[in-house]
Amino acid sequence: MAQQEKPPEIVVVTDANVLINLIHADLLALLGVLPPYRFLVPDHVVNEITYASQRKKLKAAIAAGSPAVLSITDTDALAIFSDLVQVMGRGEAASLALAETMGYHIVCDEKKGPFRRESLRRLGEERI
């Protein structure tokens, strides 16, 4: 019997709003059990989670391995972040800069506004 191939991993960068919504619904653990997706959260987004109870739940999920935290270190991503932070929050700008430069997908719950508009322009509908 032939072994079934695993689908390729899809890396998804998330913003604070999505994390907060999952925390409220007590569903943050879903981020670790949705193959083929692997979820990443920029450190700028982690810093936006300011309520102690939400931070505690997010830190526990991070310690369990999903989502993983990443920082912007690439110079192209830093340049994009610098431009984007002029029109949106730091977490949104970090998420979008990383998704654009690394070829990642992004998850957002915004239907309009600069984050949605820039995500569509930079990534296209298929990566949102």
N, C-alpha and C positions, 0 to 999 in steps of 0.2 A: 504494500500500500504506500503510495506516495505521501510524503510529508507535506502538509499544507504550509504555504509561505505566510509569514506574518506580514500584515500590511505595513507600509513604511510609517515611521513615527512622524506625527505632525506636532510641531512645537507651537504652542500658543502663549502669547504674552497677555497678561490680564491687568486691568486697571482696578483702582480702589473700589469703585462703585460695584463692580461684579463681586469682589471679595466680600464687601460689606453685606450685600444681598444674600450671598451664600451663608455667611455667618448668622445673619438674622433667621434664616430658614433652617439653621443647624445642618447644612449640607456641604460644608467646606471639604469634608472628606471625599466628596465626589471627584475632586480634582486629581486624586491619586488612583482612581479606578475606572477611568474612561479611555481604555486603549482604542485607537492608537495615539491618543493625545497625551502630550507631556506639557504641563503648565509651568510657566515661569512668571515671576513677579519681580519687577525692578525694585531696587532698594529705595528709590524715590517713592514708589507706591507704598512700600512697607511703612515709610515715615509718615504717610498720610493717614494711616490708621491710628487715630489718637485716643479713642476710648479704651480704657484699661481692659475691659472685658473682651472687646474685639481684638485688641493686640495679643492678649493671652491666647485666644483661640487660634489666631493666625500663627503665632510663634510655635504653638503645639503642632500645627499642620506642617509648618516648615521643618521642624525637628523630625517629624515622621517621614519627610522626604517629598512632599508635594503640597504646595508648589515649591519649586526651588527658587532661590533669590539670585539675581544677577545684577551687576553694575555696568554702567556704560563706560567702556574703556577704549573703544574704537574711535579714532579721530573723526571719521565720517559721521558716526552716530552722535558724537559730541557736538559737531557742527549743526546737525539737524535738530538735536535737542535744543541748542542755543536759539535757533530760529523759532522753533515751535513754542518754546516757553513764553514767547512774546504774545501769543494768542490763546494759550490754554494753560492749565495747571501743570506743575512739574511732573506729577505721576503720569498724566496723560501724555505729555511730551516725551517722557522717557520710554513709555510703552510703545508709542508709535515710532520713535527713532530706532529702537531695537528691532521692531518688527520689519521696518523698511530695510535696514542695512543687513540684517541677518537672514532675510527671506522667511521670517516667521509669520504666523497668523496672529490675529489680535481678536480678543473678545471684548465687546463693549455693549452697553445697554442704552446708549444714546441714539436717538432717532434723528436729531438735528444738532446744529451748533458746530463750532470749529473742529472739535475732535472727530466727529462723524464725517464732516466735509473733507478734512485732511486725510482721514483714513481711507475714504473712497478714492481720493485723488492719488494718493501715494501707493496704496496696496491693491486697490480694485475690490469689487464686491466679493470675489471668490476667496479672499484671505481675511474677511471679517466674519 
